[in-house]
Structure formats: C-alpha cells, structure tokens
Amino acid sequence: MAEPPRGPQGASPPQPGPEGPPRQRAQAPKGHIYAALDLGTNNCRLLIAKPEAEGFRVLDSFSRTVRLGEGLMQTGELSEVAIARAIEAIKICAGKMRKRGVTSARAIATEACRTARNGAAFIKRVAQETGLHFDIIPPLEEARLAARGVTPLLDRRDAGALVFDIGGGSTELIWLDLRERGREPKILCWGSMPLGVVTLAELFANQLDEPGIHARMVAEVKTRLQAVGGIAPLGAHPAGPFHMLGTSGTVTTIAGIHLKLDRYERSKVDGTWLTRAEALVVAGQIAAMDKDARAAQPCIGPERSELVIPGLAIFQAIFELWPAPRLRVADRGLREGMLLALMGPKEEPNHKRKRQRRGGRHRRFRRRGPKPNGQGV
C-alpha cells in the first residue's frame, strides 16, 4: 500500500488499542519479536515490534521507495531495474530482522505482484536471494489488514466509517459498521480499484503539470471507482452517519500541510481530524502548485512532488462520491494490521489454525533470523 515513508525510523511509543471495547491485547508468548514486511507497487516497508499489554511497541522500522510497478502498465511485467531496487531494499529488511532477533514474521506483496506476469517468478527469486518468503495477497485480505491496522482511530460515536487506502497500484475501500459498541467493526462491503498513485501517474504520463489535468484525473478516477463491484451506493454509508478514515501518504501530506508543519512529524499527523472543507481546501492548494513549489513543501519534498498529484485526484474523487463531513488521518495501516494479526488470537476456523501450526502463512524462525538458503519467513 502506499506512498512515502510514514514517520521516522527507529523505536516508537506503544501503539494503542482501539478506542472502546474490545481492547486488542497482545496474546503472543513473552519474549517474541514480530516483523511485518509490506512490498507495494511504490514502497517497501518494514515494522519490527514486540507485544505490550495493549498493542505493541515498535523496535525498528524501514521504508524505501522502490517503484516496483514502474512501467508495469505498459509492459505487463516487473522490469529488471525495478526488481533490483526491490531486492536491495528487502535485503536491508532481512538484515534488520536478523539483528533484532525476529521470531515470527509475515511478508506480503500486493498489486504490482498480483498484476505482473512475472510476479510469481519474482517472489521465488526474492526467496532465493534474501531468504524471505512473500505471500501475494488478494485485495480482500489487503483491505482487511488495513482496516485492522487503523481500528484504534475509529470514532465509535458514528454509525459507520469509510476506510480507504490509496496505494501505489491499487486503492482499497472498506465500509465498516460501528453500531455494535462491544464488538470489532464489521465489514459491510468493500472494493478494490486497480488504480493507485503510480498507475494513475503512468496513465497521464508527462501531463501532470498541464492546465486542467487535475480535473481530468478526478473524472477518470470517479469513472473507475463506479465500475468497482461490491462497493456501497454513492453518496452515503449503509450504516448511517459516518466519517472517513484515510491511510496513505496522500492524506498524511494533507494533514501535515494543514497543520503547517516545518517538517513531517508522525506524532502530530497520526489521528488528526479535518473537516471536509479543510481537507478539500488543502487538496486544492496542493493541486494548484507547480512542481517546484510542491518539492519545496517539507511534507512533500522532491521525491514525491509528482506522485502527490494522482494521490490527490484519487482522494478528491472518493470524497466527492461519498461526502463524509470529516476525515481522520492515519499514519498506520497495513503493517500494523499484520502485526496485530500475528500477535493476537487467530480469526480462522479451528481446522485452519491446526494447519497453520504445521507450517502455514505465519512462519516462525529462530532468533538468528532468515537463513541464507531461503528458509525463513
């Protein structure tokens, strides 16, 4: 999922449990160290954490822009240059996992590997060269993990929430039911649009700063969103009064600029509330900037000065099709959901849990970390 590094690398305070029951308490054996590795269309991201009484404490993190999906729309395959960038970043992640003594981990790949003809071959090569085994997960699992990761930020006073994750190659939307106060949010419907910031940028290659391009991109995204199956009817939420919750570099950028930050600070951005008007005003301000002005913004920077434009178009299209009165910004998501899933009680039926203990997706390995012969995560 998604775009820029979300917050500083290194240790961080404990990640809290949800606001209101039930609390998500870590069920992991004492002393275990967990890792969640997400290889998206644009970024490679790692979190290493240990369980705490409620949630977990991040021990280490890593994020690098690898542009794995670069050129994928034109060729249908991952390029050798992009593969090399991704493998270099994954090797760094493997080293961090060994250093931290990770005992249980999961590594996932999303839209770029789902789409590419050579996606499976790439995953096999990654295992051979780094010792890390990746699962190419389907869109529904990606949506569930992202929703689980942001659950602590949901406002239970509303009947529902629309969670969206703008990634590099796809955008996930999840409509959650918050009406049962003593239970975890229930997914009422969901959809995955196979269009993210990288793929939308390539669709409008060399046009991102042309006059009127933002409006054209918004119109394109609206058309694509309305073609996605399984989504809620336009204009409302099936549960009733609702708020938006966005987890992506686009929304964290909007929040950072709204807060007038001199540099990006996760602690100030994560959990920020914006009204609909505030969010759209900032989005409009960014869209009106030229590339140099965007690059000069401390919450954007030169590396993201182009990709922020398609991100804004996707954000605005979602907000116009489902006009929520307010937005909560999450600098968390897929990796946090993976960690909670690894640490907490499994949701699968009993027969599936038994299969996992015999060697399923959530693999455990000795404290020295992934082995060089390809055995490991």
C-alpha positions, 0 to 999 in steps of 0.5 A, spaced: 500 500 500 502 506 499 506 512 498 512 515 502 515 513 508 510 514 514 514 517 520 521 516 522 525 510 523 527 507 529 523 505 536 516 508 537 511 509 543 506 503 544 501 503 539 494 503 542 488 499 542 482 501 539 478 506 542 472 502 546 471 495 547 474 490 545 481 492 547 486 488 542 491 485 547 497 482 545 496 474 546 503 472 543 508 468 548 513 473 552 519 474 549 517 474 541 519 479 536 514 480 530 516 483 523 511 485 518 514 486 511 509 490 506 512 490 498 507 495 494 507 497 487 511 504 490 514 502 497 517 497 501 516 497 508 518 494 514 515 494 522 519 490 527 515 490 534 514 486 540 507 485 544 505 490 550 499 489 554 495 493 549 498 493 542 505 493 541 511 497 541 515 498 535 523 496 535 525 498 528 522 500 522 524 501 514 521 504 508 524 505 501 521 507 495 522 502 490 517 503 484 516 496 483 510 497 478 514 502 474 512 501 467 508 495 469 502 498 465 505 498 459 509 492 459 505 487 463 511 485 467 516 487 473 522 490 469 529 488 471 531 495 474 525 495 478 526 488 481 533 490 483 531 496 487 526 491 490 531 486 492 536 491 495 531 494 499 528 487 502 535 485 503 536 491 508 529 488 511 532 481 512 538 484 515 534 488 520 530 482 522 536 478 523 539 483 528 533 484 532 532 477 533 525 476 529 521 470 531 515 470 527 514 474 521 509 475 515 511 478 508 506 480 503 506 483 496 500 486 493 498 489 486 504 490 482 505 482 484 498 480 483 498 484 476 505 482 473 506 476 469 512 475 472 510 476 479 510 469 481 517 468 478 519 474 482 517 472 489 521 465 488 527 469 486 526 474 492 526 467 496 532 465 493 536 471 494 534 474 501 531 468 504 524 471 505 518 468 503 512 473 500 505 471 500 501 475 494 495 477 497 488 478 494 485 485 495 480 482 500 485 480 505 489 487 503 483 491 505 482 487 511 489 488 514 488 495 513 482 496 516 485 492 522 491 496 522 487 503 523 481 500 528 484 504 534 482 511 530 475 509 529 470 514 532 465 509 535 460 515 536 458 514 528 454 509 525 459 507 520 466 509 517 469 509 510 476 506 510 480 507 504 487 506 502 490 509 496 496 505 494 501 505 489 497 500 484 491 499 487 486 503 492 482 499 497 475 501 500 472 498 506 465 500 509 465 498 516 459 498 521 460 501 528 453 500 531 455 494 535 459 498 541 462 491 544 464 488 538 470 489 532 467 493 526 464 489 521 465 489 514 459 491 510 462 491 503 468 493 500 472 494 493 478 494 490 480 499 484 486 497 480 488 504 480 493 507 485 498 513 485 503 510 480 498 507 475 494 513 475 501 517 474 503 512 468 496 513 465 497 521 464 504 520 463 508 527 462 501 531 463 501 532 470 503 539 470 498 541 464 492 546 465 486 542 467 489 535 468 487 535 475 480 535 473 481 530 468 484 525 473 478 526 478 473 524 472 477 518 470 478 516 477 470 517 479 469 513 472 473 507 475 471 507 482 463 506 479 465 500 475 468 497 482 463 491 484 461 490 491 462 497 493 456 501 497 451 506 493 454 513 492 453 518 496 452 515 503 454 509 508 449 503 509 450 504 516 448 511 517 452 517 519 459 516 518 466 519 517 472 517 513 478 514 515 484 515 510 491 511 510 496 513 505 501 518 504 496 522 500 492 524 506 498 524 511 501 530 506 494 533 507 494 533 514 501 535 515 500 541 510 494 543 514 497 543 520 503 547 517 508 543 519 516 545 518 517 538 517 513 531 517 512 529 524 508 522 525 506 524 532 502 530 530 499 527 523 497 520 526 489 521 528 488 528 526 481 530 524 479 535 518 473 537 516 471 536 509 472 543 507 479 543 510 481 537 507 478 539 500 481 546 501 488 543 502 487 538 496 486 544 492 492 548 494 496 542 493 493 541 486 494 548 484 502 548 485 507 547 480 512 542 481 517 546 484 513 549 489 510 542 491 518 539 492 519 545 496 513 543 501 517 539 507 511 534 507 512 533 500 519 534 498 522 532 491 521 525 491 514 525 491 512 532 488 509 528 482 506 522 485 502 527 490 498 529 484 494 522 482 494 521 490 490 527 490 485 526 484 484 519 487 482 522 494 478 528 491 474 523 487 472 518 493 470 524 497 466 527 492 462 520 491 461 519 498 461 526 502 463 524 509 463 531 513 470 529 516 476 525 515 481 522 520 488 521 518 492 515 519 499 514 519 498 506 520 495 501 516 497 495 513 503 493 517 500 494 523 494 490 521 499 484 520 502 485 526 496 485 530 494 479 526 500 475 528 500 477 535 493 476 537 488 470 537 487 467 530 480 469 526 480 462 522 476 456 523 479 451 528 481 446 522 485 452 519 489 454 525 491 446 526 494 447 519 497 453 520 501 450 526 504 445 521 507 450 517 502 455 514 502 463 512 505 465 519 512 462 519 516 462 525 524 462 525 529 462 530 532 468 533 538 468 528 533 470 523 532 468 515 537 463 513 541 464 507 538 458 503 531 461 503 528 458 509 525 463 513 519 467 513 
